[in-house]
Amino acid sequence: MNERSVVLLLLEDNRKILLMGDAGDQTEKTLLELGGLPDIDILKVGHHGSKYASTLPFLERIKPELAIISVGKGNRYGHPTQETLERLERVGTEIARTDQEGIIEVNF
């Protein structure tokens, strides 16, 4: 069911925000195949930062400046996974997490 999650690309004053919902690697693969993905300013990471989301090919294509991970503190799934955090760091993306920072507000 997560691969049927709503994905939204928001455009505002030349800034781009990609909201991935609970989507994972299969949705990312489809988006890459469709083409036309722009560089992203802010990525709301899919599936709470699970190992099945934010694949390296996807991140290398969209090059997000900031990744926001919505995740509960001490959740039983271990989200976000270390693999996902490492992939985000590898492409030079700043990471903000609700389990560490609480409410995350972005103004632009």
N, C-alpha and C positions, 0 to 999 in steps of 0.2 A: 503493500500500500504506500510506503514512503516514496516510491518512485513515481507516484501519481500526485505528489505534493505540488502545490501552487508555487511557481517561481516567478518573481517579478523583477523587472529592470526598471528602476526609477531614474528619470533624467530631470535635473534641475540646475539651471544656470551653468551648463557645461560640466556638471558633476554627475557621476554615475554610481548608483547604489544597486547592488544585486542581492536580492533576498531569496535565499535558496530553500526556505521552509525546511521540511524533513527530507529533501531530496538527497540522493547519494550518487555513487559512481556511475550507475546506468543513466541517470538523467544528465549528469555532466558529460558523459560520452555522447549522448544524443545532441546536446547543445553544441559540442565541438563539431560534430558531423554536420549540423545545420549551418554552421559558420556564421560569420558576422558579429561575433562577440567582441565588444570593445574592451579596452583597458578599463578596469573598474577602480573607482576611488575607495568605495567601502563595500566589503563583502560580509553579509550576514551568513556565517558558515552553516552549511547544511547538516542536518541530523545531529545537532548538538556537538559537533566535532568528533563523530564516530570515525573509526578507521576506514569506513566505506564512503566517506565524503572528503571533499577537497583533495582530489587526486593531483599528483604532480603535473601531468599534462594539462589539466584544467587550470591550475594555478599559474603555470608558466604562460598560458594563453591570456588570462585576464589580468595578471599582474596587480593584484589588489594592494593598495597602500595600507589599508586598515582592515583587519578581520575582526568581526564581533562574534563571539561565541556565547550563545544563550544556553546556560547549563546550570543545574542545581548543584550546590555545594555538597560534596560527599555522595553523589548519586551512585546507585548500585551498578551502573554500567561502566563506570570509570571514564566517563566523558569529561572533557575531551581527551582523546588518546594521545599518548606521547608521539605516535607516528604522525598524527595530524598536525600537532604543534611543530614538529620538526620540518614537515613539508612547508608549512607557512613561513617558518624562519628561513628555510632554504631559499625561498624566492624573495626574501627581504621585506616581508609583510609585518607591520606592527600588529600586535594581538591585544585585544581587550576582552575580558571574560567576566560574565555576570556573577560567577561563583566567587570571584576575587574582588570585584569592584562594585557589585550591586548594580544599580541602575546606571546605564551608559547613555549619556546624552551627547549627540553630535550636532554641532551648529555650523552652517556654512551659508 
